[in-house]
Structures are given as C-alpha cells and as structure tokens.
Amino acid sequence: MLSAPAMSIDLRTARRVVVKIGSALVVDERTTAPREAWLAGVAADVAAMRARGTEVILVSSGAIALARRALGLTRKKLRLEEKQAAAAVGQIRLAGAWAAALSGVGLNAAQLLLTLEDSEDRRRYLNARATLGTLLSLGCIPVINENDTVATTEIRFGDNDRLAARVAEMVEADALVLLSDIDGLYTADPRRDPQAAHLPVVEHVTEEIMAMGGEPPPGYSSGGMRTKLIAARIATGAGCAMAIALGKQDRPLAAMEAGARCTWFLPEPAGRSARKRWIAGSLAPLGALVVDDGAARALARGSSLLPAGVRAVEGEFRRGDPVSVKDAAGHELARGLSAYDSADAAKIAGHRSDALEEILGWRGRDEIIHRDDLVLLATS
C-alpha cells in the first residue's frame, strides 16, 4: 500500500530531475542503431518538463553498443581495450542521437563525459557542478555518460546507475529516475518467481532490500537491480527521491506522471545535512577566512560568504579545499569549501562581486563560499 509520504513524490512538482537511461533502451539490439522514435518520445517528455520549469539532466548509456557492429565487435564479451575503442567511436553517435532528438523539440543538448572520480575529487566535483549549473541556467539538457575511453574499473561494471546517483547528489536533484526494463523492485526476480511481489515504496534501503538485487539481465545492458539499489542508497542518503520505472514504453516519463507503476525510494530525512556534517567534521581546514561583523550576521541568516565581507586570508589552499571561517576575535563560525585559491581569495577580499573580473582578469563565482558548500558551527 502506498504510504502517505510517497504520495507527495511527483515529477510534476520537482525542481530538478536526473534521468538515467540504459543501453537496452537507447540501442536497437538487432541493428545496433539508435531507437530514434523512442528517443524522440523521451525528448518530448523532457520538453514538457522544461516547459513547466523543471530542469532535466540525462545520464545515458549506449556508446559501446552503438559502435559494436561498425567495428566488427559483435561477440558478447569484449576485451577492455576493445570496449574503450568502441566507446570512442560510439560516443559521437550517442551524442548525435540525443542532439537530434532534443533539437526536434527545440532544446539544445550538451555532452559531458564523467567518471566516478570526477564526482568524488573536490576540485573536479566543483568544476563539474558549476558547468552543469551553467548549462541548466542556459536552458540546455546535459547528456552525461561515463568516460569509458579512459575508465578502467568503472567500464567493467558499466555502472551508470551509480554515476547517475552521484550526479543527482552533485546537483541536489529532487528526483532521480532510473528507466529500466522492469517497472520497479520486486521481492524476488519476477522472471523466475511468479510469487514475487512488487514494492511501490521503499522507505529505507536496508540490507533486506539490498538482498533483493539480482544478476544483470542479458543483452547489451550491463547494469542490474543491485546497481540500482546501490544508486538508491547514494541518492536517498543525499536527500533525493529515486524511482525505478519501466522505460520500454513510449513517453516513459509522461507515463510515470500519469500514474504508471514504479518503485519510489524515499529520501532520508537527514539527507541534506549529511554532506554538511561531512564538511564540518570530516575535513581538516587548510586555511581560514576572517570575516567582518556584517558577513558574520549574513552567514547566520543562511547567506553565502561574499568576498566583500572577508577581511583576511590565512594559510595556503586551492579551489575546493576546506577552509575555516572566523570572526575578528578568532572564533570559528563556519567551515566550507572555497571557490577560490588562497592567492586569488586574498586579491578579492573586501571587494564587491561585480569587481572580481577586473581584479582577477577572469570571471569566477560571485561567492567565495557558496551556502551549499558551507556549514555553520555551533557557538557558545
């Protein structure tokens, strides 16, 4: 039975949604060509979501599958170097397929190639997040795939489910949708057990839930239910709802909005604070920013730290490094991830944000620490 909290999960009210699409949905297994009509349907769904103000990011597999026949790599198992070569060829075709589908509904596609390390290294994480934020603000639809031409361990698992969850965490999405060949999570594999029961809602991803993950399905798709459950742990732990939904039908996102059966994983209540606890307690500050009283009051109200409120920069640090925020008396007020190197932070300290480009010679962020990257510390 659908619980009350799950009733509030609705793609129609989401501010930002990440949609992961597997190879088996993108690529016709018989011809190894893009499923153009299906892609056009997804593009129409995305356009409808964009029209009502929802930002959408696509994480799409399919590069290796699209290049197999052209390169004569038709056997089921490929060597690592063959997969990487196929990815180099197929990535162009995958990006082209999405660009064509999205342009058909008046949207611009943007391609990003990431690895899991890009979402876990602080500096690369900030760069990727800033790029995604800018693309979304410009009305683009980012299409992300794992950078299989350079990945090693990741390419063996084809783990775009987990990558999609990391992207959802990175951009603070409200919902992550994993389009699959099945309409959600069952208590057992329904292809093998006729008594398997569909679970419409999962409140917590427990070990019992994880045990329901089975083996990857046959064909080009290299994912499986277990990788989706790992993705659910990542996404819900970051405060993002996640759904596993049937993707084979036309207009799959519209079908979800119309009530098609799926499984929703509810976000953990403390998900949004988990990363802030990590910043506050798990990172050793590499430097400090001393702020004036006005900046201290603004921080207490939940504002970002602007360069104008910084009076001094202590220590040496790089962009993305953890720093301490102190008042003039030396009391630590907050910790956060700096958007600037210490040398640049010292140059812009005390200056208005509209003067930063003239001072530095390039345009950076208006904030020296964005509020999403800052956590206030308890004061006595």
C-alpha positions in Angstrom: 0.0 0.0 0.0 1.3 3.4 -0.9 2.3 5.3 2.2 1.4 9.0 2.7 4.9 10.4 2.3 5.2 8.7 -1.1 2.1 10.4 -2.4 4.0 13.7 -2.3 6.6 12.4 -4.7 5.6 13.7 -8.1 7.7 14.5 -11.1 5.3 17.4 -11.9 6.4 19.3 -8.8 10.1 18.5 -9.0 12.5 21.4 -9.4 15.4 19.3 -10.8 15.3 15.7 -12.1 18.1 13.4 -13.3 17.0 10.6 -15.7 19.2 7.6 -16.3 18.7 5.6 -19.4 20.4 2.2 -20.1 21.9 0.8 -23.3 19.0 -1.6 -24.0 16.6 1.4 -24.2 18.8 3.6 -26.4 20.1 1.0 -28.8 18.1 -1.5 -31.0 19.9 -4.8 -30.2 19.2 -6.2 -33.6 20.6 -3.3 -35.7 22.8 -1.6 -33.1 21.3 1.7 -34.3 19.7 4.3 -32.0 16.0 3.8 -31.3 15.1 7.2 -32.8 11.3 7.1 -32.3 11.8 6.2 -28.6 14.4 8.9 -28.1 12.0 11.4 -29.7 9.4 10.4 -27.2 11.7 10.9 -24.3 12.7 14.3 -25.8 9.0 15.2 -25.9 8.7 14.3 -22.2 11.8 16.4 -21.4 10.4 19.4 -23.3 7.1 19.2 -21.4 9.0 19.1 -18.1 11.2 22.1 -19.2 8.1 24.0 -20.2 6.8 23.9 -16.6 10.1 24.9 -15.2 11.7 21.6 -14.3 15.4 21.2 -15.0 16.4 17.9 -16.5 19.7 16.1 -16.8 20.1 12.9 -18.8 22.6 10.2 -17.9 22.7 7.9 -21.0 24.5 4.7 -21.7 24.8 3.2 -25.2 28.1 4.4 -26.6 29.8 1.0 -26.8 26.6 -0.7 -28.1 26.3 1.8 -30.9 29.8 1.1 -32.2 29.9 -2.7 -32.0 28.6 -3.6 -35.5 30.5 -0.8 -37.2 33.8 -2.1 -35.7 33.0 -5.8 -36.2 32.9 -6.3 -32.4 29.8 -8.5 -32.3 30.7 -11.1 -29.8 29.1 -10.8 -26.4 32.3 -10.3 -24.3 34.9 -7.7 -25.4 38.4 -7.0 -24.1 38.8 -3.8 -22.1 40.8 -2.1 -24.9 38.1 -3.1 -27.4 35.4 -1.6 -25.1 37.4 1.6 -24.9 37.8 1.8 -28.7 34.1 1.2 -29.2 33.3 3.9 -26.7 35.5 6.4 -28.6 33.5 5.7 -31.8 30.1 5.2 -30.2 30.2 8.3 -28.0 30.0 10.5 -31.1 26.9 8.5 -32.3 25.3 8.7 -28.9 25.7 12.4 -28.6 24.4 12.9 -32.1 21.3 10.8 -31.5 20.4 12.8 -28.4 21.2 16.1 -30.1 18.9 15.2 -33.0 16.1 14.1 -30.7 16.3 17.1 -28.4 16.7 19.6 -31.3 13.4 18.2 -32.7 11.6 19.7 -29.7 13.6 22.9 -29.6 16.2 22.0 -27.0 20.0 22.2 -27.0 21.9 19.0 -25.9 25.2 19.3 -24.1 27.6 16.4 -23.7 29.6 15.7 -20.5 31.9 12.7 -20.0 32.5 11.9 -16.4 33.9 9.2 -14.2 33.0 8.5 -10.6 36.3 10.1 -9.6 35.1 13.3 -11.1 32.3 13.4 -8.6 34.5 12.4 -5.6 37.5 14.6 -6.1 36.6 18.0 -4.6 38.0 20.2 -7.3 36.7 18.2 -10.2 33.4 17.9 -8.4 33.1 21.7 -8.1 34.1 22.2 -11.8 31.5 19.6 -12.9 28.8 21.1 -10.7 29.5 24.6 -11.9 29.4 23.5 -15.5 26.1 21.6 -15.0 24.6 24.6 -13.2 25.5 27.0 -16.0 24.2 24.7 -18.7 20.9 24.3 -16.9 20.6 28.1 -16.4 21.1 28.4 -20.2 18.2 26.1 -20.9 20.4 23.2 -22.1 19.8 19.5 -21.5 23.1 18.0 -20.3 23.6 14.4 -21.5 26.1 12.6 -19.4 27.9 9.3 -19.9 30.8 7.7 -18.2 34.1 8.5 -19.9 34.6 4.9 -20.9 37.6 5.7 -23.2 39.8 6.3 -20.1 37.9 4.4 -17.3 39.2 1.1 -16.2 37.4 -0.4 -13.2 34.2 1.5 -14.0 34.0 0.3 -17.6 34.0 -3.3 -16.4 30.9 -2.7 -14.3 29.1 -0.3 -16.7 28.0 1.5 -13.6 26.0 4.4 -14.9 23.4 3.8 -12.3 25.8 4.8 -9.6 27.1 7.6 -11.7 23.6 9.0 -12.1 23.1 8.9 -8.4 26.4 10.8 -7.9 25.2 13.4 -10.5 21.9 13.7 -8.6 23.8 14.2 -5.4 26.1 16.7 -7.0 23.3 19.0 -8.4 21.0 18.5 -5.4 18.2 17.0 -7.6 14.8 16.4 -6.2 14.3 13.1 -8.0 16.4 10.5 -9.8 14.6 8.3 -12.3 16.2 5.1 -13.5 14.4 3.9 -16.6 14.7 0.2 -16.8 13.3 -3.0 -18.4 11.2 -3.6 -15.3 8.6 -1.5 -13.5 10.3 -1.4 -10.2 11.7 -3.5 -7.4 10.2 -6.9 -6.6 10.7 -9.1 -3.5 12.4 -11.6 -5.9 13.1 -11.8 -9.6 9.6 -11.9 -11.2 11.1 -13.6 -14.3 11.9 -16.6 -12.1 9.5 -16.4 -9.2 5.8 -16.0 -10.0 5.2 -15.2 -6.3 7.4 -12.1 -6.4 5.6 -9.0 -5.2 6.1 -5.5 -6.5 7.1 -2.9 -3.9 5.6 0.5 -4.7 7.5 2.3 -2.0 10.8 1.6 -0.2 11.2 3.8 2.9 14.8 2.7 3.7 17.4 0.8 1.7 18.1 -1.9 4.3 20.2 -5.0 3.9 17.0 -6.9 3.3 16.2 -4.6 0.4 19.7 -5.0 -0.9 19.4 -8.7 -0.9 16.5 -8.4 -3.4 19.0 -7.3 -6.1 19.6 -9.9 -8.7 22.0 -10.6 -11.6 22.3 -8.3 -14.5 19.8 -9.0 -17.4 21.2 -10.5 -20.7 21.9 -8.3 -23.7 23.8 -5.1 -24.0 22.7 -3.7 -20.7 25.5 -4.2 -18.1 23.5 -2.9 -15.2 21.2 -4.9 -12.9 18.9 -4.4 -10.0 21.8 -4.5 -7.5 23.5 -1.5 -9.1 20.1 0.3 -8.9 19.8 -0.4 -5.2 23.4 0.9 -4.7 22.3 4.0 -6.6 19.2 4.3 -4.3 21.4 4.3 -1.2 23.5 7.1 -2.6 20.6 9.2 -3.9 18.3 8.8 -0.9 21.2 9.4 1.5 21.7 12.8 -0.2 18.0 13.7 0.3 16.9 12.8 -3.3 14.0 10.6 -4.1 14.6 7.8 -6.6 12.4 5.8 -8.8 12.9 2.6 -10.9 10.4 2.8 -13.7 9.6 0.9 -16.9 11.4 2.6 -19.8 10.4 0.5 -22.9 7.1 2.2 -23.4 6.8 5.4 -25.4 6.8 8.6 -23.4 8.0 6.8 -20.2 8.3 10.0 -18.1 4.8 11.1 -19.1 3.6 7.6 -18.2 5.1 8.0 -14.7 3.4 11.3 -14.2 0.1 9.7 -15.3 0.5 7.0 -12.6 2.3 4.2 -14.2 3.6 1.6 -11.7 7.1 2.1 -10.4 9.0 1.9 -7.2 9.8 5.1 -5.3 12.7 5.1 -2.8 12.0 7.8 -0.2 14.8 10.3 0.6 16.3 10.0 4.0 15.1 12.8 6.3 18.6 14.0 7.2 19.9 13.6 3.7 20.5 17.3 3.0 22.5 17.6 6.2 24.7 14.6 5.6 27.2 16.4 3.3 27.2 19.4 5.7 28.2 17.1 8.5 31.0 15.8 6.3 32.2 19.3 5.7 32.0 20.3 9.3 33.5 17.2 10.9 35.4 15.2 8.3 37.6 17.7 6.6 40.7 19.4 8.2 40.6 23.1 7.2 43.7 24.0 5.1 43.2 27.8 5.7 40.9 30.4 7.2 38.9 33.4 6.0 38.5 36.2 8.6 35.2 38.0 8.2 33.7 41.2 9.4 30.6 41.5 11.7 28.3 42.1 8.7 29.4 39.0 7.0 29.0 37.0 10.2 25.4 38.2 10.6 24.7 37.3 6.9 26.1 33.8 7.4 23.9 33.3 10.5 20.9 34.1 8.3 21.9 31.4 5.8 23.6 33.5 3.2 26.7 32.7 1.1 30.0 34.3 2.0 30.8 37.1 -0.4 34.3 38.5 -0.9 33.2 41.9 0.4 32.9 40.5 3.9 36.3 38.9 4.0 39.0 40.9 5.9 41.9 38.5 5.8 43.0 35.2 4.2 45.2 32.7 6.2 47.1 29.7 5.0 47.5 28.2 1.6 44.7 26.3 -0.1 43.3 25.6 -3.5 39.9 25.9 -5.0 37.6 23.2 -3.5 39.7 22.9 -0.3 38.1 23.1 3.1 38.6 26.3 5.0 37.6 27.8 8.3 35.5 31.0 8.6 36.4 33.1 11.7 35.4 36.4 13.1 37.9 39.1 14.1 38.3 37.6 17.6 39.4 34.3 16.1 36.2 32.4 16.9 35.4 29.8 14.3 31.9 30.5 12.8 31.7 28.0 9.9 33.6 25.7 7.6 33.2 25.4 3.9 34.8 24.7 0.5 36.5 27.7 -1.0 35.6 28.7 -4.6 39.0 30.3 -5.0 42.7 29.6 -4.4 44.1 31.4 -1.4 46.1 33.7 -3.6 43.0 34.8 -5.6 41.0 34.9 -2.4 43.4 37.4 -0.9 43.2 39.6 -4.0 39.4 39.8 -4.0 39.0 40.0 -0.2 37.0 43.2 0.7 35.8 43.8 -2.8 32.3 43.7 -4.3 31.4 40.7 -6.5 31.0 42.9 -9.6 34.7 43.9 -9.4 36.1 40.4 -9.3 36.6 40.0 -13.1 38.5 43.3 -13.3 40.7 42.3 -10.3 41.4 38.7 -11.4 41.2 39.1 -15.2 38.6 36.3 -15.4 35.1 35.8 -14.2 34.7 33.4 -11.3 31.9 32.8 -8.8 30.3 35.7 -7.0 30.6 33.9 -3.7 33.9 33.0 -2.1 32.0 30.1 -0.4 28.5 29.2 -1.6 26.0 28.4 1.0 25.6 24.9 -0.4 29.3 24.4 0.4 29.2 26.0 3.9 28.1 24.8 7.3 27.7 26.9 10.4 29.2 25.7 13.6 27.5 25.8 17.0 28.7 28.8 19.0 28.6 29.1 22.8 
